[in-house]
Amino acid sequence: MFEVGTCAAVDGDLSTAKFWWGRAAAAGSTDAMVNLGGLLLDEDPEGARLWWSRAAGEGHPAAIQNLDANFGDGKG
């Protein structure tokens, strides 16, 4: 699911990427959580914070960095 989302994003199809990264994130992929958060940031900042917090809770360094840079709460 993560890879399908990544391929869609590379092709510029962010709607499809969001769908597949959402499914992968729900299944526990922290990489998908990070990428999904990035897509959500402008339209749904709290959704971005939620996914980044979940990934940060699993120790994902990019999620921690994104939380700190965008919300000042990198502790997740």
C-alpha positions as CSV (number, residue, x, y, z in Angstrom):
1,M,0.0,0.0,0.0
2,F,2.8,2.4,0.9
3,E,4.6,1.7,-2.4
4,V,1.4,2.2,-4.4
5,G,1.0,5.5,-2.7
6,T,4.6,6.5,-3.4
7,C,4.3,5.6,-7.1
8,A,1.1,7.7,-7.3
9,A,2.9,10.6,-5.7
10,V,5.8,10.3,-8.0
11,D,3.3,10.4,-10.9
12,G,1.7,13.6,-9.4
13,D,-1.5,11.9,-8.4
14,L,-1.7,13.1,-4.9
15,S,-5.3,12.1,-4.4
16,T,-4.4,8.4,-5.1
17,A,-1.3,8.8,-3.0
18,K,-3.4,10.1,-0.1
19,F,-5.8,7.2,-0.4
20,W,-3.0,4.5,-0.4
21,W,-0.9,6.2,2.3
22,G,-4.0,6.5,4.4
23,R,-4.6,2.7,4.2
24,A,-1.0,2.0,4.8
25,A,-0.9,4.4,7.8
26,A,-4.0,2.8,9.3
27,A,-2.2,-0.6,8.9
28,G,0.8,0.7,10.9
29,S,3.3,2.0,8.3
30,T,5.1,4.8,10.0
31,D,6.6,5.9,6.6
32,A,3.0,6.2,5.3
33,M,2.0,8.2,8.4
34,V,4.8,10.7,7.8
35,N,4.0,11.1,4.1
36,L,0.3,11.3,4.7
37,G,0.9,14.0,7.3
38,G,2.8,16.0,4.8
39,L,-0.1,15.8,2.3
40,L,-2.6,16.8,5.0
41,L,-0.6,19.7,6.6
42,D,-2.2,22.6,4.6
43,E,-5.8,21.3,4.4
44,D,-6.0,19.5,7.8
45,P,-3.2,20.5,10.2
46,E,-4.7,18.5,13.0
47,G,-4.8,15.4,10.8
48,A,-1.2,15.9,10.0
49,R,-0.4,16.3,13.7
50,L,-2.3,13.1,14.5
51,W,-0.4,11.0,11.9
52,W,3.0,12.5,12.8
53,S,2.3,12.0,16.5
54,R,1.5,8.3,15.9
55,A,4.7,7.9,13.8
56,A,6.8,9.8,16.4
57,G,5.4,7.6,19.1
58,E,7.0,4.7,17.2
59,G,10.3,6.6,17.1
60,H,10.2,7.8,13.4
61,P,12.8,10.6,13.2
62,A,11.1,12.5,10.3
63,A,7.8,12.5,12.2
64,I,9.5,13.9,15.3
65,Q,11.2,16.6,13.1
66,N,8.0,17.5,11.3
67,L,6.1,17.9,14.6
68,D,8.8,20.1,16.0
69,A,9.1,22.2,12.8
70,N,5.4,22.7,12.3
71,F,3.9,22.5,15.8
72,G,6.8,23.0,18.2
73,D,6.0,19.7,19.9
74,G,8.5,17.2,18.6
75,K,8.0,14.9,21.5
76,G,4.9,13.5,19.8
